[in-house]
Amino acid sequence: MLSNFLFFAKAYPRVYGINPVAGSLDLLKNKPNLVYHKMMNSAYVFNLQRLIPSIQSQDSLLVYLEKYPDALVISRKQFEPEILAARNLRTIFEQKDPFENPTTVIYSFTIKLPK
């Protein structure tokens, strides 16, 4: 009983604080144009309390970003080459999950200004 109390009172809040979902919530909370590419941590849906549309192909991602240039894209590091090839995006958040292999990455559209 004491070990349960100590876990939930001390250890759990510290571990939760290094979770990529907790670390990026402030960045995503009020973003209307938010999608994920292929895979994301499902805790985003729970924590943001909304559905996040899925984009599965590079072409669909390109079309979406042309329509919503202010969009943020949540994905995993393993899909980065495909995401970066679709459009000039920049990484605005990256963090590995402490208990799993995936690294969560959030991308933002970067507009190239004419010289």
N, C-alpha and C positions, 0 to 999 in steps of 0.2 A: 504494500500500500504506500509506504514512504517512497519507494523507488518510482512509482507512478507519479506521485506528486512532484518529486524532484525533476523527473523528465519533462513534465508539462509546464512546470514553473520556471525551469532554468534552461534546459537543453533545447527544447522544441522552439522557443522564440528565437534563439540564436541560429539554429539551423534554418528556420523559416526565413530569416533575414538574408541568408545568402542564396536563396532560391531565385532563379532568373525571373520568374513571374512576379514575385514580390518586388524585385529590384527594378522592374520596368513598368509597373502599374501607373505611376504618376505620368510617365511619358505617353501612355495610351488612353487614359481615362476619358478624355473629352475629344477624342479623334473620331469624327464621323466616318471617315474613309479609311477603314482598317480591314486588311485582308490577310490571309495566310497562304503561303505557297507550299503545296504538297503536305507538309506536316508541321504541327506546332504542339506545344504543351497544352493539353486539354484544360488545365487549370485556368487558362486565360478566360475561357467561356464562363466558368464559375465565378471568378473574381471580378470580371467586368460586367457580369450579369446581362450578357447579350450574345447573340449569335455573331460569329465572325465568318464572313464568306470565304469559301475555299477557291483557290485558283490552282489548277493542276498542270497547266501547260505554259510554256514560255510565250506563245502567241497570245494566249488569254491575258497573261500578266501585262504584256506590252499594250494591249487594247485598253485594259483597265487603267494603267498608268497614264495613257494619253487622255483619257476621260477625266481622271482624278489625279492631277499631278501632285497634289498635297497629301496623297495617301501614304500610309505606312504599311510595310510588308513584314509580317512575322514569318520566320522560317527556321530551318536548322542549317548549321554550317555546312553540312554535307551537300546541300543544294546551291551553295554560293556561286559556283561557276555558271550554272544555268540562269540564276537570277541576275547576275551582273551582265551576262550576255544579252539579256532581254532589254535592258535599259541602263542608263548611267545612274546607278544607285550608290548611295554611300551608307556605310554601316554607322548607325547611331547608337546601337547597344549590342553588346555581345557578352554572354556569360554561360559558363558550363553549369549544368545541373550537378549538384554535389553528390547525388546518389545514382546517377545514370550516365551513359556515354554521350548523349546529344549535347550540343552547344546551341542555345537559343540565340538567334541573331535578328535584329530589327533593322530594316533598311528604309531610307528616305530618298525620294527622287532628288537628283541634283541637276539643276538647270545650268547648262553651259552658256555663259554670257559671251556675246560677240566681242572681239577685240577691237 
